[in-house]
Amino acid sequence: MSRQEYDGLPEMSASVEEVRPQTAILSRAQRPGEETAYVSPPVVRSRPQTLLAVPVGACIALAIHFLVPKREVVPPTHYYPLILSVMLGLGVLGAALHPFFAGLRKWMRQMCPILGVATVTAAVWELATSCFGLLPLPYFPGPEGVFGSLVSDRSLLFDSTWHSLVLLISGYALGVAIALITGVTIGWFAHARYWGMPLLKIVGPIPATAWIPLAMVLSPSALFSAIGLIALAVWFPVTMLTASGISNTRASYLDVARTLGAGQAYLIFRVAIPAALPNIFIGLFMGLGTSFLTLVVAETVGVKSGLGWYVSWAQGWAEYGKVYGALIIMAAFFSTIMTVLFKVRDRVLVWQKGVIKW
């Protein structure tokens, strides 16, 4: 199309503006000498119900806590209303400051509805347990008893969390190291695949917790048996996914590398393993999930410290507030570890960042 024909076409920008009035327009110069004009995107304002979700939810929970009579007899620790008061103050402060900070606006639009529902859920929890006794006590304590147990037993909970972290990392690292070796070997060498796949098909599907009686007999200590069980739980999914990724490496990648004179070590470590990284990370996530289950079960058998041991010990003394407190710690503990692994995956697999979100 010539320049004269292009200039004779009808102007389309006005119709686009009418159809999409809220779209940010970047107008560039079409002729020499014209300046480029930039129109900043409009500021997206948060809805009032989004901003008030946390303060309103905290006010409802505080009103229920102080005004509704209680049936549960617990020592007043005031930790639960203190947390609600802090959430109320932060919610009001965020609503006041959000017009001045773009990052705060984005965070509040995403998190305020969730936090508001969480505070209302805590209020309903207190109504069903401490106030009306709809759930039998002491098996379902109220939030005041749970948060009081968290604070009163903080030293023991910290020690248990630390021992669980050491045990989990030791078993997970051992299992991943062995699984990567066996997975690469089975995926690359035909003879290893012939003998290794039947072993995977027979031993792999058996849950790691089913080996507890044998592990307690063979291992010299409960700690080593727990590490071995976690490693076994991680070994199967990581080995299977690694072998699958190695064996399914594109033949074109290998042919090009061989044409350029690459040896077998180069083909394995510089071509096959990088190509199999997406599968390997899927196996790492699956192994991490099974390691959490195995960790809790293994700590209830013989191990004298850890979150699983703490839950079993508190249940034996009918301290169900401590049981629920340990479950809250477990949720935060396991979720943090999973988030760290996702960050590592996004760092290594940059081209797949955001494909799987956590």
N, C-alpha and C positions, 0 to 999 in steps of 0.2 A: 504494500500500500504506500502510495507516495505521500509526501508531506502535505501537499495541497488537499488531497482526498481526506487525510486524517483531520486537518483543521476544519473541513466542512462537515464533519459528523456532528450530530446534536450533542449538547453537553449532558452528561449522565450523572455528574456529581450531585446535583440537587435532588434527583430522584432517590439516589442512594441515601442521602441525608434524611429524606422524608421516611424512608422505610426503616432505617436503623438510626434513630436520633441519639441513642445512647452509646454508639460505637465510637471509639477514639479514632480520629482521622489523621493520617500523616500525609500531608500534601507536599509533593515535590515539584520543583521547577520543571516546566515542560519546554521552556524556551530559554535561550541564552540571555543572561542578564537578570532573570528572575531569582528571587531568594526563596530558599526552602523554609516553609512555615511548619512549625510543629505545634500541634494542639494536644495538650496534656490530657490523659484519660480522666474521666469524671471520678470523683471520690465516691466509693460505694459505702453507704452508711448502714450501720447495723440496725436491725429492728429493735424497738424498745423491749419486746418480750425476750429477745436474745440477751440483751444487756442486764435485764432484771431477773433472769432465770436463777442465778446463784443467790442474790440477796433474798428473793422471795422464798426460795427453797430453804435457805438457812433460817429465815424468820419463822417459817412453818415448823421446822424441826425444833427450834428453840421454844416456841410456844407450846408444843406438845410436851417437851421435856419438863418445863417448869409449871405448866398449868394442869396437866392431866394426872390424876392420882396413879400411884405405882402399886403393883402387886408384888413385884420382885424386890426382895430385901438384899441390897448390895451396899457396901460402904460408899458414901458419896465422894468420889475422887475428883469430879469436876473436869476431867480431861475431855470428855465428850462435848459438853457445852463450850469448853474453851476452843476446841477445833471448829465448832459451828460458828462461834463468834469471830474467829480469825477468817473463816470463809466469807462471813457477812461483811467484815471490814474490807477484805480484798476485793470482793465483788463491787462494793460501792466505790472504792478507789479506782478500780478498772473502768467502771462506767463513767467516772468523771474525767479520766485521763485518755480514754480511747480516741477522742477526736484529734489528739495531738501526735499520736504515734501510729504509723501504718502497720508496723509489726504487731502491736498490741491489738489493733482492730481485727487483723486476720486471725490471731490466736483466739480472741474472744468469740468471733463468729463460729469457729470450729469447736471450741471446748466448752463454752458456757452452757449450751443445752445439755451436754453430757453431765457436767458437774451439777447443774440444777436438778436433773433427774436423780443423780446419786444422793443429793441431800434429801430429796423427797422420799427416796427409797429408805434412807436411814430413819426418817420420821415414821414411815409405815412399819418398819422393823421394830421400832420401839413401841408402837401401838400394839402390835400383834404379840409381843413378848412381855415387856415390863409392865405395860398398862393394862391390857385386857386379858392376858394369859391365854391367848388362843392356841399357842404352842406350849407343850408341856415343859415345865422347869424341872430340873436345872439343865436339861439337854439343849434348850434354845435360850441362852441368856440374851439380855438386851445389849445395846451398844455401849451403855455405861460400864457394864461388867467386862465386856471384851476389851475396850480401850484401857480400862483400869488394869486388866491382866497384862496387857502389852507393856504398860509403863512399869508396873511392879516387878515383872520378870524380865526386864530389858537386858540385864547382864547375861542371864542364862540363854535368852533368845539370841543375843549376839554371838555367844560362844557356839550355840548350836548351828547358827547360820554359817559361821566361819568354818566349822568342821564339815558341814554339808558342801560348802564351796570347794574345799580342798579335796574331798572325796570325789565330787562330781568331776572336777577338772582332771584329777589323776586318772580315773576310769575312762573318761571321754578321750583324753589325749592318747592313752594307751590303745584304746579301741580304734581310733582314727588312724594311728600310725600303722597298726597291723592291717587294718582294712585297706588302706591305700596300697600297701605292698601286695597283698593278695589280690586286690581288684585289678591292679595294673598287670600283674602276672597272668591272671586268668583271662583278662581281656586281650592281651597281646600275643601270648604263646598258645598255640593250638593244643599242645600236649597238656599244658597246665589247665586249659579249659576242659579238656576231656576228663581229667581226674578231679578237678576242683568243682565243677558244676554239680555233680551228684552229691558232693558233701554239702554244698550250699543248700540244695533242695531238701536234704534230710535234716541237717542240724539247724539251719537258719530259721525255719518257721516255728521252732520250739521256743516259747517265751523264756527269756533269761531268768525270770523268777522261778521257773520250774526246776532250775538247776541248784536251788538253794540247799537242799539236803546234801547233794553231792559236794557242793562247794564247801560246806561246813566241815565235811569229813576230810577232804583233800587239803584244804588250806590250813596253814599253821595258826592263823589268827582271823578274827572276824573282819578286821580292816582289809586284809588282803583278799578275802573272799568277796567282800562288797565291791572292791575295785575290779576284781575279775568279772563279777556279774555285770557291772556297768559296761566294761569293755566288751563283753560278749553281746550285750544289747545293742551297742553301737556298731559292732563289727559287721553284722549281717546286712543292714540297709546300705551302709557306705560301700561295702564290698560289691554288692549287687549292682548298685548304680554306677560305681566306678568302672566295673567290668563292662557294663552295657555301653557307657560312654566311650571307652577305649576301643571296643570292638566295632562301634558304629562310626568311627572317624572316617571322614570322606576320603575316598581313594584318590581323588584329585590332589588333595593336600599332600598325601604321602608320595604320589608320583612326581609332583613338582619338587619336593625336597630330595627325593632320590636322584632326579635329573641334575640337581645342583651339587650332587656329591655328598649328601648327608648320610651318616652312618646310622646304625641301629639305635645307639644311645641318643643321638640327636632326634631321631624320629619319635622316640618314646617321650623324652622330657621336653622337647621344644615344639612338637607337632601334636601328638596324640593326647597328652595330658592337658595342654591348654584347650584343645577342642572339646575335651570331656568335662571341663570345669562346670558348665551348667548342671550336668548330671551329678557331678560330685557334690555340689552344694545342695542339691535336693536330698541326696543321701545324708549329708551332714545335718540337715534340718530334721529329717526323719529319725536319725540316730539320737539327736538331742532330745526329741520328744520321748522316745523310749527310755533314754537314760534318766529322765526325771522320774518316771514311774518306777524304774528299777532302783533308783536311789532311795526313794521313800520306803519301798518294801524291804530293801536290804538293811536299812537302818533300824528297822523294827526287829531284826533277828541278830542279836549278838553285839551290835555296835552300841557303845555307851555314850554317844553324843551325836548330835545332828537333829535336823528338823523332824525327820520321821521318828526318831527316838523320842523327841520331845512330845510329839502328838500322842504316841503310845503311852508315855509316862503320865501325861496330864489326864488321859482318858482313864487310866488305872485309878487315879485319885478322884475321879468324877469332877475334875476342874475343866468344865466345858468352855468356860470363858477363855482359858489358856489354849484350848484346842482351836477355837475359832481365831484367836490371835495368831497362832502359828500358821493357820491356813492363809491369813492375810499376808504374813511375811513370805510364805511360799509363793503366793501369786506375784508379789512384787519381785521376788528373787528370780523366779523362772522367767518372768516376762522381761526383766532386764537382760538376762543372759541371751534370750532369743533376739532381743533388739540389737545387742552387740554383734551377734552373728549376722544379722541382716545388714548392719552397717559395713561389716567386712565384705559381705557379698556385693553390695553396691559399689564398694571401692575396687574390688577385683574385677567384677563383670560390669564395667562402666557402660557398655553398650546395652545392657539389660536392666539398667537402673530404673526402678519404678514399675517393672513388669509385675513383680510380686511385692505387694506392700504389706507392712506390718504395723 
